[in-house]
Every structure is written in C-alpha cells, then in structure tokens.
C-alpha cells in the first residue's frame, strides 16, 4: 500500500506491506496518521482506500503495488488528499477534452559559446540568441 503523506511543503511517499490472498482485491486499510503528519496523536486513525494496482517491478511474481487515497475515518477525503479534488474536477468536466502543451528548450552552440553571444562578455537580455 502506497500513499502520499502530509509533510509540507513537499509531501513524501509512505508505504506498508500487506499480504492479500490470491484472487482477492486489496481492501480498505488503516494507518497511524500521527507518524505521517496527517493526524494528531490523540486521534490518529486514517484510512487507505486502494485506487490503483499494478505489478510490483521489484518483487516480481504475483506481487502488486497498491496506490491509495487517504481518507478520514468517516470515509471522506483527508485534507491532504489532492487526488480526490482532481477526480471531482475530472468528473465535472468529463465532457471536455483536455489539451496539453509541451515545450522543449535547447541551445545551439557556435565556436564554443551559445549562438548569438558576442566573443567576449554577455549579450543583451533576450537578445537574438533566444
């Protein structure tokens, strides 16, 4: 079971292992959210809801990785569960086609320096070399 925990500003991945009987789907499971910055120690139960499985490339065989969303004990999304927010938006705008753009930057060199740079010093900002 793998999930994103509550460390800020950059959350990290957490995981724990569970043995699941052959042919059985991974089930909801829990964890102590006080160790992942997702709950206070006095009320630390959090829920792991499996949302995606794939073969485990390291263990191989029938082993799987179980990617999870974090929920509160009332089964509502935990405040750190940004995937739930993204899913809501995807469902709301399901009739629209997403558009993605990719930008690749590169630099041409001539005589050991970026193309358009003077032989000494630096060019003007946003000069002909850009």
C-alpha positions in Angstrom: 0.0 0.0 0.0 1.5 3.3 -1.1 0.2 6.8 -0.3 1.2 10.5 -0.2 1.6 11.7 3.4 1.2 15.1 4.9 4.7 16.6 5.1 4.9 20.2 3.9 5.9 21.9 1.7 6.7 18.8 -0.3 4.8 15.6 0.7 6.6 12.3 0.5 5.5 8.8 -0.3 4.8 6.3 2.5 4.1 2.6 2.2 3.4 -0.5 4.2 3.1 -4.2 3.2 0.1 -6.4 3.5 -0.4 -10.0 2.4 -3.6 -10.4 0.3 -4.9 -13.8 -0.6 -4.6 -14.9 -4.2 -7.5 -13.7 -6.3 -8.7 -11.2 -3.6 -8.8 -7.5 -4.3 -6.9 -5.2 -1.9 -9.2 -3.8 0.7 -9.5 -0.6 2.7 -6.9 -0.5 5.4 -5.8 1.9 8.1 -2.6 3.6 9.4 -1.5 5.9 12.2 -1.6 9.4 10.7 0.4 10.9 13.6 3.6 9.5 12.1 2.8 11.0 8.7 1.8 14.5 9.7 -1.9 13.7 8.8 -3.4 13.4 12.3 -2.8 14.4 16.0 -1.6 11.6 18.3 -4.8 11.7 20.3 -6.9 10.9 17.2 -4.5 9.3 14.7 -6.5 6.8 12.7 -6.5 7.4 8.9 -7.9 5.2 6.1 -6.2 3.9 3.0 -8.5 3.4 0.1 -7.0 1.4 -2.8 -7.5 3.2 -6.2 -5.0 1.5 -8.5 -2.9 -1.6 -8.6 0.0 -2.7 -10.8 2.6 -5.4 -10.9 5.5 -4.8 -8.4 8.6 -4.5 -10.7 11.0 -5.1 -7.8 9.5 -8.1 -6.1 8.0 -9.6 -9.3 5.9 -12.7 -9.3 2.3 -12.1 -8.2 3.3 -9.2 -6.0 1.5 -5.9 -6.7 1.8 -2.2 -5.7 -1.4 -0.7 -4.3 -1.7 3.0 -4.8 -4.1 4.6 -2.2 -6.0 7.7 -1.4 -6.0 8.8 2.3 -9.4 9.3 3.9 -10.7 10.3 7.4 -12.4 7.6 9.4 -15.8 8.8 8.1 -14.5 7.9 4.6 -14.4 11.5 3.4 -11.2 12.6 1.7 -8.4 13.7 4.0 -7.3 17.4 3.6 -4.0 16.2 2.1 -5.8 14.0 -0.5 -5.5 16.2 -3.6 -6.3 13.3 -5.8 -9.9 13.4 -4.6 -10.1 17.1 -5.6 -8.7 16.3 -9.0 -11.1 13.4 -9.5 -14.1 15.7 -8.7 -12.9 18.2 -11.4 -12.3 15.5 -13.9 -15.8 14.2 -13.4 -17.3 17.7 -13.5 -15.6 18.4 -16.8 -15.7 14.9 -18.3 -17.4 16.2 -21.5 -14.4 18.4 -22.3 -11.2 17.2 -23.9 -8.0 18.1 -22.1 -5.3 19.9 -24.0 -1.6 19.6 -23.1 1.3 21.5 -24.4 5.0 20.5 -24.2 7.9 22.9 -24.5 11.4 21.8 -25.1 14.2 24.4 -24.7 17.6 23.9 -26.2 20.7 25.9 -27.0 22.7 26.0 -30.2 26.5 26.5 -29.8 28.9 28.0 -32.3 32.7 28.4 -31.6 32.3 27.1 -28.0 29.6 29.6 -26.9 25.8 29.9 -27.3 24.8 31.0 -30.9 24.4 34.8 -31.0 26.6 35.6 -28.0 29.4 38.0 -28.5 33.0 36.8 -28.5 33.5 38.4 -25.0 31.1 39.3 -22.3 27.4 38.6 -22.4 24.6 39.5 -24.8 21.8 41.9 -24.2 18.8 40.4 -22.2 16.5 38.4 -24.5 18.8 39.1 -27.4 19.0 37.5 -30.8 20.4 34.3 -29.3 17.0 33.4 -27.6 
